Every structure is written in C-alpha cells, then in structure tokens.
C-alpha cells in the first residue's frame, strides 16, 4: 500500500463576506498518495485555488486539518511554515513568476541557496535540470529573453531543485500557445515521474487532467472522483 503524502481531514474554508460569510470548502476529506499525480478540475470560483493554497501551506483551514506525512500543517508557526514550503513544496503557477533581474540559472538556484545549499552544488543541480528541459544553452538568459514556454520550463526546474516531495501546479499551461502547451505538459508529467515526486494540479485542460493518475471534480464545496 502506498504512503499517503497529503491528507485533508474534514477541512472547511470560510471567508467573511460583508455581514455574512462565504463557505468555499466544506468538511473536505481527501488524500494523495506519494508519487501519484492528481488533477482537479472545476468551474471558476469553485475553490480550486483555495484548495491549492491549503495544500501548499499558503493558507490555513477554518476548521479541520491538513496533514503532510502525518504532521498537521495548521499547527506550524510562520517561520516553520516558510521552511516547510521551501523544503517540501514546489510551485508552478500559470504565470511563471520568475525574477526579471536574474538569469534562468539564477532563478532556479535561488530556492536551493535559501535552503542553505552551497552555490557550487545549487548551480550544478540547476544546470542538470536545464539540460533535462533542453535549455542549458539559455542558462544565462533573463526571463524577458525567453519565450513563454521556456519560462514555464524554467519554473518547473525551480520547483524541482530542492527535491520537493509535492509539486503544486496551478494552470501550468493556461497562458501558453498550443505547441508550448504540449511541450510543457509532457515535461511536467515526465519529470515528476522520473524524479519520483507527487503532483497536485489544477487545470481547465481536460486532455492534461486525464493524463494524471486521478482526476477530481470540485463542485458544491466538495471533491468527486471522476
């Protein structure tokens, strides 16, 4: 039986809305096995981003628990959460969110340097990842000199450099043209598998979602396995 990496136990997320409140997720029970790929689809406003924010420790549940390898994320202090995210979570967003004044190599290396890795080791690992995505020759180019697909490939490398066990992807191909979409989809799924990582992805691309091991529909404040 595979290890459960991430578990939601009776998780609800409620936001204040004027004099009332808005329930986005309600008593959600959901788990992700290590080294599996999970896609979540749903209409705009259904709570997909909220789900990812809770999974990535960017937000806390109103009630219930989010457990990572059995540890309750909600009980961590801010400093502990920051260290947890840097060590265990890799993020790939729709917008690459690369630092414009830094090269592709530097953007990828930054999370490793923050974690305390030496510049030599971080640079070596960054080069290896760039080689894997076909961008070694673009290592010293800044984001504005890269295409949208190239920037997203750099973002994937950045998410993987620290050996993060959980990769969270929010519409990773949403801003790309068709050719770039196919390339990035293939690389993301292939590299997550090769590196033995776990993937939690929100996407409106049905073809991409169906390539994952499990597909869930988020609606009516809950998840349904499709």
C-alpha positions in Angstrom: 0.0 0.0 0.0 1.4 3.4 -1.0 2.2 6.0 1.6 -0.3 8.9 2.0 1.7 12.1 1.5 -1.1 14.7 1.9 -4.4 14.3 3.7 -7.3 16.7 4.2 -9.5 15.8 7.2 -12.9 17.5 7.5 -11.4 20.7 6.0 -13.6 23.7 5.7 -12.6 27.2 4.5 -14.9 30.1 5.2 -14.3 33.7 4.3 -16.1 36.7 5.7 -18.4 38.4 3.2 -19.8 41.6 4.5 -22.1 40.9 7.4 -22.2 37.2 6.4 -19.7 34.6 5.4 -18.8 32.5 2.3 -18.1 28.8 2.5 -15.6 27.7 -0.2 -14.8 24.2 1.0 -16.9 22.2 3.5 -15.7 19.2 5.5 -13.5 18.1 2.7 -11.9 14.6 3.1 -9.2 13.9 0.5 -5.8 12.2 0.3 -3.0 12.0 -2.1 -0.6 9.0 -2.3 3.1 9.6 -2.6 4.5 9.6 -6.2 1.0 9.9 -7.7 -0.4 12.6 -10.0 -3.7 14.2 -9.2 -5.7 16.7 -11.3 -8.5 18.9 -10.0 -11.0 20.5 -12.4 -14.0 22.7 -11.7 -15.7 25.9 -12.7 -14.2 29.3 -12.0 -15.0 30.2 -8.4 -15.4 26.6 -7.2 -12.5 26.8 -4.8 -9.6 25.3 -6.8 -7.1 28.0 -5.8 -8.2 27.8 -2.2 -7.6 24.0 -2.3 -4.1 24.5 -3.6 -3.3 27.3 -1.1 -4.3 25.0 1.7 -2.2 22.1 0.3 0.8 24.3 -0.2 0.6 25.9 3.3 -0.1 29.3 1.8 -3.4 29.5 3.9 -4.8 27.7 6.9 -8.2 25.9 7.1 -11.0 27.5 9.1 -11.6 24.0 10.6 -10.3 20.6 10.0 -6.7 19.5 9.4 -4.3 19.4 6.5 -1.7 16.7 7.2 1.6 16.3 5.4 3.1 12.8 6.1 1.0 12.9 9.3 2.1 16.3 10.5 -0.6 19.0 11.0 0.4 21.9 8.8 -2.0 24.2 10.7 -0.1 23.9 13.9 3.1 25.3 12.4 4.2 28.8 13.1 5.0 31.2 10.3 8.8 30.6 10.3 8.3 26.8 10.4 5.7 27.1 7.6 8.2 29.0 5.5 10.9 26.3 6.0 8.3 23.6 5.3 7.3 25.2 2.0 10.9 25.7 0.8 11.9 22.1 1.7 8.8 20.1 0.8 6.7 22.1 -1.8 7.5 23.1 -5.3 5.1 25.6 -7.0 4.4 26.0 -10.7 1.9 28.8 -11.4 0.1 29.9 -14.5 2.4 33.0 -14.6 5.9 31.7 -14.2 6.8 34.4 -11.5 10.5 34.5 -12.4 12.7 37.3 -11.1 13.3 39.5 -14.1 16.7 40.7 -13.0 18.1 37.2 -12.7 19.1 34.6 -15.3 17.3 31.3 -15.8 20.2 29.6 -13.9 19.9 32.0 -11.0 16.1 31.8 -10.8 16.4 28.0 -10.5 19.2 28.1 -7.9 17.6 30.6 -5.5 15.4 28.1 -3.6 18.4 25.8 -3.0 20.5 28.8 -1.8 17.7 29.8 0.6 17.7 26.3 2.0 21.5 26.6 2.7 22.9 24.7 -0.3 26.4 25.9 -1.5 26.5 28.0 -4.7 28.5 25.3 -6.4 26.0 22.5 -5.7 23.0 24.6 -6.4 24.5 25.7 -9.8 25.4 22.1 -10.7 21.8 20.9 -10.0 20.3 23.9 -11.9 22.4 23.1 -14.9 21.4 19.5 -14.8 17.7 20.4 -14.7 18.1 23.0 -17.5 19.8 20.2 -19.6 16.9 18.0 -18.9 14.3 20.5 -20.3 16.5 21.4 -23.2 17.5 24.9 -22.0 21.2 24.6 -21.0 22.1 26.9 -23.8 19.7 29.5 -22.4 21.0 29.3 -18.8 22.3 32.9 -18.7 19.3 34.4 -20.4 16.9 36.6 -18.3 13.2 35.9 -18.4 12.4 38.7 -20.9 14.7 36.9 -23.4 12.8 33.6 -23.1 9.6 32.5 -24.7 6.5 31.7 -22.6 7.1 28.0 -22.9 10.8 28.4 -22.0 9.9 30.5 -18.9 7.5 27.8 -17.8 10.2 25.1 -18.2 12.5 27.2 -16.0 9.6 27.4 -13.4 9.4 23.6 -13.5 13.1 23.3 -12.8 12.8 25.8 -10.0 10.0 23.7 -8.4 12.2 20.6 -8.6 15.6 21.8 -7.4 15.1 21.2 -3.7 13.8 17.7 -4.1 10.3 18.9 -3.0 8.1 15.9 -2.5 4.9 17.7 -3.5 4.7 19.7 -6.7 1.7 22.0 -6.8 0.7 23.3 -10.3 -1.9 26.0 -10.8 -3.0 26.1 -14.5 0.6 25.4 -15.6 -0.2 25.6 -19.3 -3.0 28.2 -19.1 -1.1 31.1 -20.7 0.7 29.1 -23.4 0.1 28.5 -27.1 -0.8 25.0 -28.3 2.7 24.0 -29.3 4.2 25.2 -26.0 1.3 23.6 -24.0 2.1 20.1 -25.3 5.8 20.5 -24.6 5.3 21.8 -21.1 2.6 19.2 -20.3 4.9 16.4 -21.4 7.9 17.7 -19.5 5.9 18.3 -16.3 4.4 14.9 -16.1 7.5 13.1 -17.2 9.9 14.9 -14.8 7.6 14.5 -11.8 7.5 10.7 -12.6 11.3 10.5 -13.2 12.1 12.4 -10.0 9.6 10.3 -8.0 7.6 13.4 -6.9 3.9 13.8 -6.2 1.8 16.2 -8.3 -1.3 18.1 -7.4 -2.5 20.1 -10.3 -5.5 22.4 -11.1 -6.2 22.8 -14.8 -9.0 23.6 -17.2 -7.3 21.5 -19.8 -9.3 18.2 -19.9 -6.7 16.4 -22.0 -4.0 17.2 -19.5 -6.1 16.3 -16.5 -6.9 12.9 -17.9 -3.2 12.1 -18.2 -2.9 12.1 -14.4 -3.4 9.1 -12.2 -6.5 10.5 -10.6 -9.0 13.2 -11.6 -11.3 15.0 -9.3 -14.2 17.4 -9.9 -14.5 20.3 -7.4 -18.1 21.5 -7.1 -20.6 22.3 -4.4 -17.7 22.8 -1.9 -16.5 19.2 -2.2 -14.5 16.8 -4.4 -15.8 13.9 -6.5 -13.5 11.3 -8.1 -14.2 11.3 -11.8 
